[in-house]
């Protein structure tokens, strides 16, 4: 037991200061409100890409993991760092949940009470008139995209329609350059065969290895630089073209599955929109996947549309040859070799060249 030094009184008992959050010198466990959780209709990485420039998300904290321990095969676009995928980012998930709870991202919730998506920047809704000169917009370079996004619950009717169309469509038959395409719906064994002859090459610049690039009336816009690609299972509309057609982003329906390029690059679609495509005496509704990436083309039409047109695309003869509705005669959609070569040149020279190549493309 300590005794006080001479001249000093008894040692006063020291009191432990009570700070905010402390009781009896012990720190109280901080309590947090539970994180609200909602069932989403879209992956969080797609939600982030569609809304990252709207001021909804706060900058995430920097990772405390040493650089040599980070998984270099996984990259988070939200953190802009390696270590984990964007779709598995916990911080992004928490911010998405809080934003939904605040009423900012209600369109991504699987609920009838979700807030409808609005785009204040679109003041002239429904204005889709576009001339052929302005229809061919300048876009940039894109890797080849493969894959087929899964449709959401709201698109079940479209899915049923596609299945019925696939059931009606039949494989093309024939030899060499001759294909006899049986017209769907009714059996027409006397349907005119689709044949390509040497005569078709008289108007084609030879020799060439050009892709088939055409013009199409999509909605109420005449759009150039449309690539016909029979190796693709989906129809793609690039965001720059979407905007230049005067379409409203609120019309986009969400899709859950990303697309992948040949180099495994992940491409997240912004959504799906149904537009009418008029060609070869036909008008049909086509579901376009809208993507925000670089391309020297405005639109890419896949084999589903080609089959629905009862057509055969020949890059050699630079024509999409389609049967008429009754199958008795042929209707040709000619390719534009000059436009195809400008697109190819832009793809080789890079993004800067695509602008100059498209400037004089009529």
C-alpha positions in Angstrom: 0.0 0.0 0.0 1.4 3.3 -1.1 1.8 6.1 1.4 1.5 9.7 0.5 4.8 11.6 0.4 5.4 14.2 3.0 3.6 17.5 2.3 1.0 15.8 0.2 -2.5 14.8 1.1 -4.0 11.4 0.3 -3.9 10.4 -3.4 -7.3 11.3 -4.9 -9.1 8.5 -6.6 -8.9 8.9 -10.4 -12.2 8.7 -12.2 -12.4 7.1 -15.6 -13.9 9.6 -18.0 -17.2 8.4 -19.6 -17.0 9.1 -23.4 -19.6 8.9 -25.9 -20.3 5.2 -26.5 -18.6 4.2 -23.3 -20.3 2.8 -20.2 -18.2 2.2 -17.0 -15.0 2.4 -19.0 -16.2 -0.3 -21.5 -16.9 0.5 -25.1 -20.4 -0.2 -26.2 -20.7 -2.3 -29.3 -21.7 -0.1 -32.1 -25.1 -0.9 -33.5 -26.0 -0.5 -37.2 -29.2 -0.6 -38.9 -29.6 -3.9 -40.8 -28.9 -3.6 -44.5 -32.1 -3.6 -46.5 -32.2 -6.5 -49.0 -34.2 -6.6 -52.2 -34.5 -9.3 -54.9 -33.1 -7.8 -58.0 -34.0 -8.5 -61.6 -30.6 -7.4 -62.9 -27.0 -8.2 -61.8 -25.3 -5.5 -59.7 -22.5 -5.1 -62.2 -25.0 -4.2 -64.9 -26.8 -1.9 -62.6 -23.5 -0.1 -61.9 -22.6 0.3 -65.5 -26.1 1.7 -66.3 -26.0 4.2 -63.5 -22.4 5.0 -62.6 -22.5 8.5 -64.1 -25.7 9.5 -62.2 -24.1 10.4 -58.9 -25.8 7.5 -57.1 -22.7 5.6 -56.0 -20.0 6.8 -53.6 -16.4 6.0 -54.2 -15.5 2.8 -52.4 -12.7 2.5 -49.8 -9.3 1.4 -51.1 -8.4 -2.2 -50.7 -6.2 -3.2 -47.8 -4.9 -6.3 -49.6 -1.3 -6.1 -50.7 -0.8 -5.9 -54.5 1.1 -9.2 -54.7 -1.8 -11.1 -53.0 -4.5 -9.8 -55.4 -6.1 -12.1 -57.9 -5.1 -10.6 -61.2 -7.7 -12.6 -63.1 -10.6 -10.8 -61.4 -11.2 -7.1 -61.8 -13.8 -4.9 -60.1 -15.0 -2.0 -62.2 -16.4 -0.3 -59.1 -13.1 -0.4 -57.2 -11.1 -0.1 -60.4 -8.8 -2.7 -59.0 -8.0 -6.4 -59.1 -9.0 -9.0 -56.5 -12.7 -9.7 -57.1 -15.3 -9.4 -59.8 -17.7 -6.5 -60.0 -20.7 -8.8 -59.7 -19.3 -10.1 -56.4 -18.4 -6.7 -54.9 -19.8 -6.4 -51.3 -19.4 -2.7 -51.2 -21.3 -2.2 -54.5 -24.0 -4.6 -53.3 -24.5 -2.6 -50.1 -24.7 0.7 -52.1 -27.2 -0.8 -54.5 -29.4 -2.0 -51.7 -29.3 1.4 -50.0 -30.0 3.2 -53.2 -33.0 1.0 -53.9 -34.2 1.6 -50.3 -33.9 5.4 -51.0 -36.1 5.0 -54.1 -33.3 5.6 -56.6 -33.1 2.2 -58.3 -36.6 0.8 -57.9 -36.8 -0.3 -61.5 -34.3 -3.1 -60.7 -36.5 -4.7 -58.0 -38.6 -7.8 -58.7 -41.8 -6.2 -57.6 -44.9 -4.7 -59.1 -44.4 -1.7 -56.9 -41.0 -0.8 -58.3 -40.6 2.8 -59.5 -40.6 3.1 -63.3 -37.4 4.1 -64.9 -37.2 7.6 -66.1 -34.8 9.5 -68.3 -35.0 13.2 -67.8 -32.6 13.8 -70.6 -35.2 12.5 -73.1 -37.6 15.4 -73.7 -38.9 14.5 -77.1 -40.3 11.0 -76.6 -41.3 9.0 -79.7 -39.4 11.2 -82.1 -37.7 8.7 -84.3 -37.7 10.3 -87.7 -34.3 10.2 -89.4 -33.1 10.6 -92.9 -30.7 8.3 -94.7 -28.0 10.9 -94.5 -28.1 11.2 -90.7 -29.0 7.6 -90.2 -25.4 6.4 -90.7 -23.9 7.5 -87.4 -20.2 7.4 -86.4 -19.4 4.6 -84.0 -16.2 3.0 -82.8 -14.5 -0.4 -82.8 -15.9 -3.5 -80.9 -14.7 -7.1 -80.5 -17.0 -9.7 -81.9 -19.8 -10.5 -79.3 -21.2 -13.9 -78.8 -24.0 -15.2 -76.5 -27.7 -14.8 -76.0 -29.1 -13.0 -73.0 -31.9 -14.6 -71.0 -35.2 -12.8 -71.2 -36.8 -11.5 -68.0 -40.2 -12.4 -66.7 -41.7 -9.4 -68.6 -40.6 -10.9 -71.9 -42.2 -14.3 -71.6 -44.6 -13.5 -74.4 -41.7 -12.6 -76.7 -39.9 -15.8 -75.8 -43.0 -17.8 -76.7 -43.2 -15.9 -80.0 -39.6 -16.7 -80.8 -40.1 -20.4 -80.0 -43.1 -20.5 -82.4 -41.0 -18.8 -85.1 -38.2 -21.3 -84.6 -40.7 -24.1 -84.9 -41.9 -22.8 -88.2 -38.5 -22.1 -89.6 -36.8 -25.1 -91.4 -33.2 -25.8 -92.4 -32.1 -24.6 -95.8 -31.6 -27.4 -98.3 -29.7 -27.6 -101.6 -26.4 -28.0 -103.3 -23.6 -25.6 -104.0 -25.0 -22.1 -104.4 -28.6 -23.3 -104.8 -30.9 -23.4 -101.8 -34.5 -24.4 -101.8 -36.1 -22.8 -98.7 -39.5 -24.2 -97.8 -41.8 -21.4 -96.8 -42.9 -21.6 -93.2 -46.6 -22.2 -92.2 -47.6 -24.0 -95.4 -45.8 -26.7 -97.3 -44.9 -25.3 -100.7 -42.9 -27.9 -102.6 -43.0 -25.7 -105.7 -41.4 -22.7 -104.0 -38.9 -20.9 -106.1 -35.3 -22.0 -105.3 -32.8 -19.4 -104.1 -30.0 -19.6 -106.6 -26.8 -17.5 -107.1 -25.3 -17.4 -110.6 -22.3 -15.9 -112.3 -24.6 -13.1 -113.5 -24.8 -11.8 -109.8 -21.1 -11.1 -109.8 -21.3 -8.6 -112.7 -22.1 -5.7 -110.3 -19.6 -6.8 -107.6 -16.1 -5.4 -107.3 -13.7 -8.3 -107.7 -11.7 -9.6 -106.1 -13.0 -8.9 -102.6 -13.4 -10.3 -99.1 -16.0 -7.7 -98.0 -18.7 -8.5 -95.4 -22.3 -8.0 -96.3 -23.3 -4.5 -95.2 -26.8 -3.1 -96.1 -29.3 -0.4 -95.2 -32.5 -1.1 -93.3 -35.5 0.7 -92.2 -35.6 0.2 -88.4 -38.5 1.8 -86.7 -39.0 5.1 -88.6 -35.2 5.6 -89.3 -33.3 4.5 -92.3 -30.1 3.1 -90.9 -26.9 2.4 -92.8 -23.9 0.3 -91.9 -26.0 -2.7 -90.9 -23.8 -5.9 -90.8 -25.6 -9.1 -91.9 -23.9 -11.8 -89.8 -25.2 -15.4 -90.1 -22.8 -16.5 -87.4 -24.5 -14.5 -84.7 -27.5 -15.7 -82.7 -28.7 -12.2 -81.6 -29.5 -8.8 -83.2 -27.4 -6.0 -81.8 -28.1 -2.2 -81.7 -25.3 0.0 -80.5 -26.0 2.7 -78.0 -24.8 5.6 -80.2 -27.2 4.5 -82.9 -30.0 4.0 -80.3 -29.6 7.6 -79.1 -29.3 9.0 -82.6 -32.5 7.3 -83.6 -34.3 9.4 -80.9 -35.3 6.3 -78.9 -36.1 6.5 -75.2 -33.9 4.5 -72.8 -36.9 4.0 -70.5 -38.3 1.7 -73.2 -35.4 -0.8 -72.6 -36.4 -4.0 -70.9 -33.7 -5.4 -68.5 -31.8 -8.6 -69.3 -30.0 -10.8 -66.8 -27.2 -12.4 -68.7 -24.0 -10.7 -70.0 -22.4 -11.3 -73.4 -18.8 -12.4 -74.0 -16.4 -11.6 -76.7 -13.9 -14.2 -78.1 -11.2 -12.9 -75.7 -13.6 -13.5 -72.8 -14.2 -9.8 -72.4 -17.5 -9.3 -70.5 -20.0 -7.0 -72.3 -23.1 -6.1 -70.2 -26.2 -5.2 -72.3 -28.1 -2.1 -71.3 -31.4 -3.9 -72.1 -33.7 -5.2 -74.9 -35.9 -3.2 -77.2 -38.4 -4.4 -79.8 -38.4 -2.4 -83.1 -40.0 -3.1 -86.4 -37.7 -3.9 -89.3 -39.1 -3.3 -92.9 -37.3 -5.1 -95.8 -38.2 -7.3 -98.8 -41.9 -6.6 -98.5 -42.0 -7.7 -94.9 -42.3 -5.9 -91.6 -41.5 -7.8 -88.5 -40.7 -7.1 -84.9 -37.2 -7.8 -83.8 -35.7 -7.9 -80.3 -32.5 -5.8 -80.3 -29.9 -6.2 -77.6 -28.6 -2.7 -76.9 -24.9 -2.5 -75.9 -22.7 0.4 -75.0 -19.4 -0.4 -76.7 -17.3 0.5 -79.7 -18.2 -0.6 -83.3 -17.7 0.6 -86.8 -21.2 -0.7 -87.5 -24.5 0.8 -86.4 -26.5 -2.5 -86.2 -25.7 -6.2 -86.5 -28.5 -8.6 -87.8 -28.1 -12.2 -86.8 -29.2 -15.5 -88.4 -32.6 -15.5 -86.6 -33.7 -12.4 -88.6 -32.2 -13.9 -91.8 -34.2 -17.1 -91.3 -37.4 -15.2 -90.6 -36.8 -13.3 -93.9 -36.6 -16.7 -95.7 -33.3 -15.4 -97.0 -29.8 -16.6 -97.8 -26.9 -14.1 -97.4 -24.0 -14.4 -99.8 -21.0 -12.3 -99.0 -19.5 -13.4 -102.3 -22.4 -12.1 -104.4 -23.0 -9.2 -101.9 -26.7 -9.8 -101.6 -29.3 -11.1 -99.1 -31.7 -12.9 -101.4 -35.1 -13.5 -99.9 -38.2 -15.4 -101.0 -41.4 -13.4 -101.4 -44.3 -14.2 -99.0 -45.9 -16.6 -101.4 -42.5 -18.1 -102.4 -43.0 -17.5 -106.1 -40.2 -14.9 -106.7 -37.0 -13.5 -105.2 -36.4 -10.1 -103.5 -32.8 -8.9 -103.3 -31.3 -6.7 -100.6 -28.1 -5.5 -102.1 -24.9 -5.0 -100.1 -22.9 -1.7 -100.0 -19.3 -2.6 -100.7 -18.0 1.0 -100.3 -19.6 1.2 -96.8 -18.2 -2.3 -95.9 -14.7 -1.3 -96.9 -14.9 1.9 -94.9 -16.0 0.0 -91.9 -13.2 -2.5 -92.3 -10.7 0.3 -92.8 -11.9 2.0 -89.6 -11.6 -1.2 -87.7 -7.9 -1.6 -88.8 -6.9 2.0 -88.2 -8.6 2.5 -84.9 -11.2 4.7 -83.3 -9.8 8.0 -84.8 -10.1 6.6 -88.3 -13.7 5.6 -87.9 -14.8 9.2 -87.6 -13.1 10.2 -90.8 -14.2 7.1 -92.6 -17.9 7.7 -91.8 -17.9 11.4 -92.5 -18.4 11.0 -96.2 -20.4 7.8 -96.1 -23.8 8.5 -97.5 
